[in-house]
């Protein structure tokens, strides 16, 4: 059974940092391109960042680059999203996702999804 389980969301103040985790099971983790998306209320789900197993192929939403960093622990089948200098407009539900397409940045290219974790940035 494929499972992607996010954790680490919560309430943080503007300018703060947060690290999200996503534990993946039921998939060949090394072969899956793993990414993070987010969806704010009333907005479409948008791509944040993604990486392959060794980090040599990464995709970024350009305006978030520098504040949001993705990493993976292949031994633990876990992917992380480190977020810094958080702003109020980063408030959203953050989703972990897996794709069989290297370099995927569109939600339609991702076959596996977690249930999401809420991140709220307060001023």
Backbone as CSV, one residue per row, in Angstrom:
resi,resn,N_x,N_y,N_z,CA_x,CA_y,CA_z,C_x,C_y,C_z
1,UNK,0.847,-1.188,0.000,0.000,0.000,0.000,0.890,1.247,0.000
2,UNK,0.632,2.129,-0.954,1.417,3.350,-1.055,0.922,4.361,-0.033
3,UNK,1.876,4.902,0.697,1.526,5.942,1.658,2.574,7.032,1.641
4,UNK,2.102,8.267,1.637,2.958,9.433,1.836,2.338,10.185,3.002
5,UNK,3.093,10.297,4.070,2.547,10.888,5.287,3.375,12.103,5.670
6,UNK,2.744,13.260,5.594,3.424,14.504,5.939,3.307,14.788,7.429
7,UNK,4.284,15.500,7.926,4.242,15.968,9.311,5.079,17.238,9.413
8,UNK,4.922,17.933,10.526,5.747,19.111,10.782,5.057,20.435,10.553
9,UNK,3.831,20.396,10.069,3.122,21.647,9.872,2.726,22.264,11.201
10,UNK,2.241,23.509,11.133,1.815,24.182,12.350,1.738,25.672,12.164
11,UNK,1.715,26.353,13.289,1.620,27.806,13.312,3.004,28.391,13.566
12,UNK,3.394,29.345,12.741,4.698,29.975,12.886,4.542,31.462,12.597
13,UNK,5.405,32.254,13.198,5.323,33.696,12.977,6.054,34.096,11.699
14,UNK,5.673,35.226,11.171,6.357,35.780,10.002,7.857,35.886,10.303
15,UNK,8.644,35.441,9.350,10.091,35.441,9.513,10.645,34.172,10.100
16,UNK,9.773,33.300,10.573,10.212,32.056,11.185,10.519,30.975,10.169
17,UNK,10.880,29.818,10.703,11.234,28.665,9.873,10.433,27.448,10.292
18,UNK,10.334,26.517,9.378,9.609,25.280,9.650,10.171,24.215,8.740
19,UNK,10.232,22.987,9.241,10.652,21.873,8.397,9.549,20.837,8.349
20,UNK,9.128,20.542,7.144,8.133,19.501,6.931,8.834,18.197,6.569
21,UNK,8.215,17.097,6.968,8.720,15.774,6.633,7.648,14.990,5.900
22,UNK,8.084,14.085,5.073,7.167,13.204,4.356,7.769,11.806,4.335
23,UNK,7.122,10.915,5.027,7.564,9.518,5.062,6.854,8.753,3.957
24,UNK,7.633,8.098,3.114,7.086,7.383,1.963,7.206,5.887,2.183
25,UNK,6.150,5.164,1.908,6.198,3.702,1.998,5.409,3.109,0.834
26,UNK,5.740,1.866,0.506,5.030,1.179,-0.561,5.472,1.546,-1.954
27,UNK,6.565,2.292,-2.063,7.100,2.713,-3.351,8.603,2.483,-3.382
28,UNK,9.152,2.259,-4.581,10.622,2.196,-4.692,11.170,3.611,-4.562
29,UNK,11.476,4.002,-3.356,11.765,5.398,-3.043,12.864,5.971,-3.931
30,UNK,13.882,5.155,-4.194,15.009,5.645,-4.973,14.586,6.024,-6.399
31,UNK,13.536,5.405,-6.908,13.112,5.630,-8.297,12.073,6.732,-8.451
32,UNK,11.610,7.252,-7.343,10.512,8.208,-7.396,11.033,9.636,-7.286
33,UNK,10.541,10.482,-8.165,10.821,11.913,-8.083,9.852,12.483,-7.059
34,UNK,10.379,13.045,-5.994,9.520,13.484,-4.901,9.458,15.010,-4.846
35,UNK,8.276,15.505,-4.586,8.107,16.950,-4.595,7.131,17.427,-3.548
36,UNK,7.074,18.728,-3.429,6.140,19.402,-2.532,5.299,20.389,-3.350
37,UNK,4.026,20.368,-3.036,3.075,21.323,-3.578,2.409,22.035,-2.407
38,UNK,1.722,23.114,-2.707,0.943,23.778,-1.664,-0.331,24.348,-2.269
39,UNK,-1.312,24.493,-1.403,-2.589,25.032,-1.852,-3.153,25.944,-0.772
40,UNK,-3.271,27.196,-1.114,-3.870,28.178,-0.216,-5.376,28.197,-0.444
41,UNK,-6.135,28.673,0.521,-7.593,28.722,0.376,-7.995,29.513,-0.866
42,UNK,-8.858,28.908,-1.671,-9.346,29.578,-2.863,-8.379,29.610,-4.019
43,UNK,-7.220,28.975,-3.847,-6.203,28.992,-4.894,-5.997,27.593,-5.454
44,UNK,-5.362,27.533,-6.611,-5.012,26.246,-7.184,-3.765,25.697,-6.484
45,UNK,-3.646,24.404,-6.559,-2.448,23.770,-6.007,-1.251,24.175,-6.855
46,UNK,-0.180,24.589,-6.205,0.984,25.032,-6.947,2.232,24.260,-6.544
47,UNK,3.070,24.077,-7.516,4.326,23.374,-7.327,5.278,24.231,-6.498
48,UNK,6.013,23.567,-5.605,6.994,24.270,-4.779,8.415,23.853,-5.165
49,UNK,8.699,22.569,-5.018,10.061,22.094,-5.271,10.030,20.579,-5.357
50,UNK,11.006,19.997,-6.070,11.078,18.542,-6.174,12.515,18.120,-6.423
51,UNK,12.800,16.859,-6.128,14.147,16.353,-6.320,14.130,14.863,-6.611
52,UNK,15.209,14.384,-7.226,15.356,12.943,-7.413,16.172,12.390,-6.250
53,UNK,16.541,11.118,-6.340,17.109,10.446,-5.178,18.457,11.008,-4.742
54,UNK,19.259,11.506,-5.675,20.587,11.976,-5.290,20.710,13.490,-5.352
55,UNK,19.621,14.187,-5.622,19.655,15.636,-5.641,20.242,16.253,-6.883
56,UNK,20.624,15.434,-7.851,21.235,16.000,-9.056,20.199,16.584,-10.006
57,UNK,18.977,16.161,-9.838,17.892,16.756,-10.632,16.911,17.388,-9.666
58,UNK,16.824,18.694,-9.730,15.896,19.410,-8.871,15.086,20.397,-9.696
59,UNK,13.875,20.636,-9.219,13.010,21.609,-9.861,12.539,22.575,-8.770
60,UNK,12.458,23.835,-9.106,12.079,24.836,-8.118,11.063,25.811,-8.699
61,UNK,10.170,26.256,-7.857,9.383,27.436,-8.208,10.306,28.618,-7.964
62,UNK,10.588,29.334,-8.994,11.667,30.308,-8.967,11.525,31.315,-7.845
63,UNK,10.331,31.790,-7.589,10.185,32.851,-6.598,10.335,32.339,-5.168
64,UNK,10.357,31.004,-5.004,10.549,30.453,-3.664,11.985,29.969,-3.451
65,UNK,12.724,29.934,-4.532,14.091,29.447,-4.441,14.886,30.334,-3.500
66,UNK,15.662,29.693,-2.635,16.416,30.460,-1.651,15.765,30.459,-0.292
67,UNK,14.458,30.354,-0.246,13.762,30.258,1.025,13.307,28.836,1.315
68,UNK,12.989,28.082,0.267,12.480,26.723,0.417,13.502,25.744,-0.157
69,UNK,13.873,24.763,0.651,14.891,23.794,0.250,14.378,22.382,0.468
70,UNK,14.599,21.533,-0.510,14.171,20.140,-0.402,15.386,19.258,-0.161
71,UNK,15.174,18.208,0.601,16.238,17.219,0.802,15.587,15.864,1.040
72,UNK,16.403,14.826,0.915,15.893,13.468,1.097,16.849,12.668,1.970
73,UNK,16.267,11.781,2.744,17.041,10.766,3.468,16.603,9.440,2.869
74,UNK,17.398,8.923,1.956,17.010,7.704,1.250,16.984,6.482,2.156
75,UNK,17.777,6.505,3.191,17.787,5.376,4.136,16.493,5.325,4.935
76,UNK,15.882,6.486,5.118,14.644,6.561,5.898,13.402,6.746,5.040
77,UNK,13.591,6.726,3.712,12.459,6.941,2.790,11.685,8.203,3.150
78,UNK,12.419,9.256,3.436,11.787,10.486,3.889,12.300,11.665,3.069
79,UNK,11.403,12.553,2.734,11.755,13.773,2.037,11.353,14.949,2.917
80,UNK,12.178,15.989,2.909,11.975,17.136,3.772,11.782,18.417,2.958
81,UNK,11.083,19.343,3.555,10.979,20.689,2.999,11.335,21.663,4.106
82,UNK,12.482,22.306,3.941,12.913,23.318,4.899,12.455,24.674,4.388
83,UNK,11.702,25.377,5.218,11.169,26.677,4.829,11.707,27.736,5.781
84,UNK,12.242,28.795,5.236,12.790,29.871,6.055,12.188,31.213,5.635
85,UNK,12.401,32.212,6.481,11.887,33.562,6.211,10.429,33.514,5.769
86,UNK,9.640,32.792,6.526,8.253,32.563,6.135,7.457,33.854,6.149
87,UNK,6.526,33.926,5.206,5.669,35.105,5.043,4.222,34.678,5.182
88,UNK,3.358,35.634,5.374,1.937,35.314,5.548,1.379,34.604,4.316
89,UNK,1.854,34.957,3.139,1.319,34.327,1.932,1.903,32.943,1.666
90,UNK,2.712,32.451,2.586,3.137,31.043,2.528,2.120,30.148,3.218
91,UNK,1.126,30.736,3.853,0.086,29.962,4.512,-0.656,29.111,3.489
92,UNK,-0.694,27.799,3.761,-1.309,26.873,2.817,-1.276,25.474,3.414
93,UNK,-1.971,24.575,2.753,-1.788,23.159,3.026,-0.665,22.678,2.108
94,UNK,0.316,22.019,2.696,1.473,21.553,1.944,1.357,20.044,1.732
95,UNK,1.544,19.643,0.482,1.395,18.255,0.091,2.720,17.690,-0.400
96,UNK,2.987,16.491,0.011,4.093,15.705,-0.522,3.557,14.869,-1.670
97,UNK,4.362,14.703,-2.707,3.893,13.956,-3.869,5.046,13.195,-4.511
98,UNK,4.698,12.120,-5.200,5.689,11.307,-5.892,5.325,11.126,-7.355
99,UNK,6.329,11.170,-8.207,6.103,11.045,-9.635,7.079,10.042,-10.241
100,UNK,6.628,9.396,-11.313,7.512,8.527,-12.088,8.222,9.314,-13.194
101,UNK,7.981,10.609,-13.260,8.561,11.464,-14.297,9.639,12.348,-13.709
102,UNK,10.855,12.135,-14.147,11.967,12.944,-13.663,11.775,14.391,-14.099
103,UNK,11.893,15.316,-13.156,11.742,16.726,-13.483,10.318,17.231,-13.489
104,UNK,9.384,16.415,-13.041,7.967,16.800,-13.083,7.712,18.019,-12.209
105,UNK,6.917,18.938,-12.750,6.526,20.134,-12.005,5.017,20.381,-12.033
106,UNK,4.311,19.578,-12.799,2.857,19.749,-12.873,2.176,18.720,-11.977
107,UNK,1.119,19.151,-11.311,0.416,18.246,-10.409,-0.081,17.008,-11.150
108,UNK,-0.452,17.182,-12.402,-0.971,16.055,-13.183,0.086,14.997,-13.455
109,UNK,1.354,15.337,-13.272,2.439,14.389,-13.488,2.747,13.567,-12.233
110,UNK,2.087,13.860,-11.150,2.329,13.162,-9.893,1.210,12.169,-9.632
111,UNK,1.638,10.941,-9.351,0.683,9.850,-9.186,0.364,9.553,-7.728
112,UNK,1.211,9.996,-6.848,1.081,9.620,-5.440,1.079,10.892,-4.600
113,UNK,0.142,10.941,-3.657,-0.041,12.149,-2.859,-0.256,11.823,-1.401
114,UNK,0.264,12.696,-0.547,-0.088,12.639,0.849,-1.370,13.418,1.090
115,UNK,-1.808,13.424,2.334,-3.052,14.111,2.678,-2.839,15.587,3.000
116,UNK,-1.603,15.971,3.146,-1.314,17.382,3.381,-1.133,17.728,4.847
117,UNK,-0.381,18.802,5.071,-0.192,19.319,6.417,-0.341,20.842,6.356
118,UNK,-1.046,21.385,7.322,-1.358,22.821,7.313,-0.175,23.618,7.862
119,UNK,0.182,24.650,7.127,1.175,25.615,7.595,0.493,26.973,7.645
120,UNK,0.513,27.577,8.808,-0.091,28.895,8.984,0.977,29.857,9.483
121,UNK,1.153,30.939,8.728,2.152,31.939,9.095,1.405,33.171,9.563
122,UNK,1.628,33.548,10.798,0.891,34.673,11.375,1.790,35.887,11.527
123,UNK,1.182,37.044,11.378,1.943,38.302,11.513,1.740,38.895,12.898
